[in-house]
Amino acid sequence: MRLRPSFAVIAISIVPVAAVFAQQRVSTVPLLSEPTVAALAGELSGASAKRNLEFITRQHRMRASKGFRTAADFVAAQAKAYGLQDVTVHEFPADGHTMYGTQKARLAWDPEFAELWEMRVEAGRTTPVTRIASFEDTPVVLAEDSDSGDVITELVDVGAGTSEKDYAGKNVRGKLVLTSVAPGDVVPLAIDKFGAKGVVSAAQNQPNAWSREDVNAIRWGHLDSFEARHTFAFMVSLKQYRALQERLAAGEHITLHAIVRAARHVATYNPVTALIPGTDRRAEEIVLSCHLDHQRPGANDNASGCATILEVARTLSKLIADGKIARPSRSIRFVWPCEVECTLALFHSQPDMRARFKAVIHMDMVGGGPETKAIFHITRGPASLPSFVYDVGQRFGTFLNSESQMYAEGTGGRYPMVSGEGGKEPLLGDLAEFSMGSDHELYEEASWKIPGIYLNDWPDRYIHTNFDVPGNIDPTKLERAAFIGAASALVLANLKPSDVAPLWASMESSTLRRAATMLDRRATLPPADAAALTRSFLSQQHDAFESIATFAAIPDSVRRAATAFFQRLETVTGAPEAAAPPSGEGGVVFARNAAVTGPMVVFGYDYLADHTKGRAAPKLLDYQGLRGNGDEYAYEILNFVDGKRTTREIRDAVSSEYGPVDVSLVAEYLRALEAAGVVRAAK
């Protein structure tokens, strides 16, 4: 391995210095004609998007529920009014047993009423004193998948409630338990073993730096969707929890009346799809996706993404109808599913549609204003799926960062995308590496290999709480996310050979930025891992360039320029020799079972655990690397299985992405996948 060169050396060696400095401050319209950018800027409306968002947030839109169907019908009606074609509200079984690849369909869950009252007990009579929780006022107070119940009983503090020690000396039979952890984690002991009737929880779902600052926030809770038991759980704020805990610790008896009317039942998933047909390549589709389901109000998560892609649909349809932009070559598809499970249901129920998908632009939380403390990310796909598509989204993110910053400073900015009802601060979007957490990971999974641009806010101080309300949504942010989505969709839908040269020019500078990050990381690693990181990086950058050919033929002149660029990049990064052939478990090659499609952990169902019952969970799932956790390693390990890579090569690839991991953990996980019938050892 050669000495680590500086980023300046790479820049001097590969691109003109003037070009590097020019991109730091001067904003030029990228990848689209200026009339097209001007047309988008003139038509996109964050205010329009927020009006649609406000309707969506009034629905308690759990998967396959009545509220979801109301929201789906609204989106479909708007899409039709905006001139979209092939608008469909699909109906796929949500019955508790249908398999959509690795997702088992969950039953619908429809809550109708839930209240929790504190009661006064006098002379053998109980009378209501204080209403602690009301589903009608604040739906998040009822944990998802709660069942009906009506009980007047005492409250018992069990602390965490996940260990038998928590119940020592306490009688919880027929009572409600107060816990600090997720209600689903308490149920096996509290309900099943010790006979409690229900749970009152203050679990801090989606913890972040602000989780405990607002003691009035109530966080979303969940019970097991597939359990046959019938119980319920109420969620309370930290303020309520601490007050109840202090009173119980002082020896006070607290009697509560819990009333729940809710049921899991057979219904249908109802994702919405709509289309802007293309011209000569209309059989290929660029997708804009989101997820429509959430407890009410669920404004940023994820009414924001749903309303924003609806605004993209309105804008593109109108500009085409008005003759301001040409109809795209490829079709543009819009999808409003319930998160993960509806997407998998759509993939498996509509395989012909899914086969037309070339790329996805996925939006999940894109409207958080200053109160949310959100950071906006324009996120790349996984290392297992190198693609030029990610650079398209990040190029428009860079453009808006510059335009909006110059506008905010008063020094320029022709296209800041500012809504009259929104803020004027700069976007400051983060050009992020791959992260999991939404439907984009299904598109990018190795079963389908559909590259995606993921737009998302994280962290968000109000995610999964009663404070995720429309008042915290910034129309300017919605408008900017809509621009990135619309502009990226048009580039991908229209890409032709004459567009490849400017695309590659943009990718060159992005590759240099990634090279600098790689070199910084490499400096902290032992030699073998440093060499593996370098090999993986160079391979991925080259494969990303080659992926252009899946959209448009690469002109010979561009290919020659790219070949020279990669040769110089290898020189200045000190490309290492090939790794020595692995032995033992590290030398085993696995192939994917094509009959099992999708990731292992989806919503409410763990395919791997269900198909390896009696077998200990792989230790990898508890592993924490430098930049990734066990679930992320597991996702990418399966994605890298291709019938060619050895276990050691897979280990090196995921280590380059998330940080070094022992090959034995990777081998153990692959053997667990083999036991579940997901992969097989190749002969």
Secondary structure, 3 states (H helix, E strand, C coil): CCCCCCHHHHHHHHCCHHHHHHHHHCCCCCCCCHHHHHHHHHHCCHHHHHHHHHHHCCCCECCCCHHHHHHHHHHHHHHHHCCCEEEEECCEEECCCCEECCEECCCEEEEEEEEEEEEEEECCEEEEEEEEEECCCCHHHECECCCCEEEEEEEEECCCCCCHHHHCCCCCCCCEEEECCCHHHHHHHHHHHCCCCEEEECCCCCCCCCCCCCCCCCECCECCCCCCCCCEEEECCHHHHHHHHHHHHCCCCCEEEEEEEEEEECEEECCEEEEECCCCEEEEEEEEECCCCECCCCHHHHHHHHHHHHHHHHHHHHHHHCCCCCCCCEEEEEEECCCCHHHHHHHHHCHHHHHCEEEEEEEECCCECHHHCCCEEEECCCCCCCCCHHHHHHHHHHHHHHHHHHHHHCCCCCCCCCCCCCCCCCCCCEEECCCCCCCHHHHCCCCCCCCEEEEEECCCCCCCECCCCHHHECHHHHHHHHHHHHHHHHHHHHCCHHHHHHHHHHHHHHHHHHHHHHHHHHCCCCHHHHHHHHHHHHHHHHHHHHHHHHCCCCCHHHHHHHHHHHHHHHHHHCCCCCCCCCCHHHHCEEEECCCCCCCCECCCCEHHHHCCCCCCCCHHHHCECCCCEHHHHHHHHHHHCCCCCEHHHHHHHHHHHHCCCCHHHHHHHHHHHHHCCCEEECC
